[in-house]
C-alpha cells in the first residue's frame, strides 16, 4: 500500500514538474477541458437542483418549527458554498471524467503505446498526465458556480414557492452568513479535488493489469480511491478553515 501511495505521488509530482512547458501540452489540455465540460455540465445541474431543493425542504421544516423560516436561505447557501459545490463537482469529475481518463490511459498501456512513447523519448507523464490534471482542476473550479446557482434555484422554489417565505427574506438570509473567504476556500477545494481525481485516474490507468479486465478493475478502483481521498481532504481543509476563520452568527 505504501508503495502504491509513493507511485501515485511520483506520477502527480512528475506531472507538475514540467507544467511550465505549456506549448507541449496545451492542445491536449483544451481537448480534455472540452470533454470534461461536455460530460459533467448537464449532470451537475441535474444533481444540484434536487439537492438544493431537498436541503431547503428539510431545513425549512425544522426552521418553521423553531419560528425561523427566513433562516432557510442562510442554511441553503452556506451548505452549497462551503461543502456541496466542491464535493459535487469533484465527484462528477471523478465519476464521469476520471473513469474515461483511466480507461483511455489503461487502453494505451495494454497496447504498449506508453512504452512506445518512451522509446521515442517522449515522457508519457508530461504528454498525457499533466494536461489531464490541469484540465480536471480547471473544470472542477468552473463547475462550482453552476452547483451554487442550480442548488440556490432549487432551494428558492421549495422555500419561496412551496413554503411561502418571501423572496427578500430568502436572499437576505442567504447573504447574512456567507463571507468572501467561503468562496475562496470552495474554489481552492474544488481545484485540489479535481487534481486528485485526475492524478488517481492516470495512476490507475498507467499501472493497470495488461488485459481488458485489468482496465475495468482500474476504473472501479480509481473511482473508489478518489471518493475516499476527496472526503478525507475535504474534512481536513474544512477543519483547518474553521479553526482559522470561525463561523459567524446571525
N, C-alpha and C positions, 0 to 999 in steps of 0.2 A: 504493500500500500504506500509506504514512504517512497519507494522507487517511482511509482506512478505519479505521486504528487510532485516529485522532483522533475520528472519528464514534462509534466504539464507546465511547471514554472519555466523550464528551459525553453519550451516552444513559445510561451507567451512573451518572455523577455527577449528571445531572439527575434520574434515578430516586431517588437517595439524598437529594437536596436537600429534597424535601417528605415525607420519611419520618415526620416528626413529626405530620403531619396524618393520623393513623391512621383516624379515623372515615370518611374519604373512600375508603379502600381496604380496610377491614377485612374486609368480606364477600367481596370478590374474593380476598383473602388466604386466608380459610378455605376457599373453594371450590378454590383451587389446591393448598392443603395436602392436602385430602381426595383430590383427583385424583392428585397425585404419590404419596401414600402407597398408594393403591389399585393403581397401576400398577407400583410398584417394590418393595413389601414382599415379595411372594412370589418374584419373580425374584432378589432379593438373597439370600434364603435358599437358593434352588436353586444359585446361583453359589458361595456361601460354603462350603457343606457339602463338595462335592468339592474345592474349593480348599484348605481346611484339611486334608482327608484326603491330598491329593497332597503338600503340604508335609511333613506328618508321615511319609508313606511314604518320600519321598526323603531327608529329613534323618535319619529313623530308621535307614535302611540305612547311611548314612555314619557315624552315631553308633555303631552296633553294631560296625562295622569298627574304630573307634577306641577301643572299650571304654567309651563314654559314652552308653549307651542312655537313661539317665534325663534327659539334657540335651535330649531331643527336645521336651519340653513348653516349655522356655525358647525354643527356636527358633520354635515354632509361635506362641506368644503374642506374642513380640516382633515377629515378622513381621506378624501380624494387626493388632496395635495400632498399630505405627508406620507401616506402609505399606499393607497390604491394605485395611483398613477405610475410610480416606478415599478411596482410589482406586476401590474397588468402588462405594461409594455415589455418588461423582461421576460415574463412567462410566454407571451406571444412570440417574441423574438426567438426564444429557446424552442418553443414547440413547432412553429411554422418555419422559421428561418434556420434555426440550428439543426433541425433534423435534415433539411435539404443540404446544408453545408457538410454534415457528417457523411451523408450518402454520396455526395459528389466527390469529396476527397477520398472516401473509402473506395469508391469505384476506380478512381485514379490509382490508388495504392495497389489494388489487386490486379490492375492491368500493367503494373510496373511503370506507370507514367512518372511517378515521383523519382524513381531511380534513373529513368531516362533524363529527367531534368538535371539531376546531379551529375550525370555523365557529361552533359553539355555545359557544365559549370554554371548552372542556374540554381540558385538556392530556392527550393520549393517553399520554404517558410516565408522568405521575403516576397516571393511572387504570389503565393496563394493565401497565406495566413494573415499577413499584415493588412491587405485591403479588406479582408473579411472582418477583422477585429475593429478596424476603424469604421467600417460601414455599419456594423451592428450597434456600436456605441452611438453613432450619429443618428440612426433611425430610432433607437430607443429614446433618445432625448427628444426627438421630434414627435414621438407618439404621446408624450406626457400631456401636452396641451389638448390633444384630441380626447384623451381619457378624462381630463378635468371638465372640458366642455360637455362631453356626452353624459358624464355622470351628473353634472350640475343640471343638465336639461331633464334627465330622468327624475332627479330629486325635486326639481321645480314642479313637474307635473303632479307627483303624488302629494307634495307638501302644500302647493297652492291650489291646484285644481281639485284634488280629491279631498284634502283635509281642511281646506278653507283658510289657510294662512294668507295674509296679504302679501303681494309681491315685494312691497317695500320692507316688510319685516323679514322676509326670507333673505333678501340680499343684504340688508343691514346686519343681520346676524351672521351672514356668511363672511363679511369683511371685518367683523369685530375681533376675531381671534387670529386671523391669518396675518403673518408678517412676511416681509420680503425674504428673510433668511429661510423660511419654509420652502419657498420656491427654489432657491439656490441649492439647498440640500437635496431636494427632489430631483433636480436635473443632474446633480452630481451622482446620486444613487443610480439613476437611470443609465448614465454613462458607464459606471462601474459594472452594473448588471449586464448591459449589452456586451461589454468587453469580456466578462466571464463566460457568457453564453457562447460567444464566438470562439474563445480560446478552448473551452472544453469540447465544443463540436469539432474543431480542427484537430485537436489532440486525439480524440477517439477515432476520427477518420484516418489519421496517419498511422495509427498503431493497431488497427483492427486486424482480425484474422483474415488471411488471404482467401476468402471464399464469400459467396453471396450471403450465406448465413452469418458470417462474421460481420458484414456490413450492417445487416439488420440488427444484430445484437449491439453493435456500436451505436446505432441511432437510439435505441432504447436506453442504453447506459448513459449516453450524453445528455438526454433529456432529464433523467432522474438525478444525475450528479449536478446538473445546472440548477435544478429546483432546490436541492439541498444547499448548495453554495449561496444561492440568491437569498434564501430565507435566513441563513446564518449571517451573511454580511449585512442584510437589512437590519437585523437585531443589533448588531454591533454598532453600525453607523447611527441608528436611531438612539441607542443608549448614550453614545458619546455626545450626540447633538442635544439631547435633553439635559445632560449634565452641564454643557456649555451654555445653552440658552433655555432656561426653564420655561415651560408654557405659561403664558399669562392668562389671568382670569378675566371674566366679563366685568 
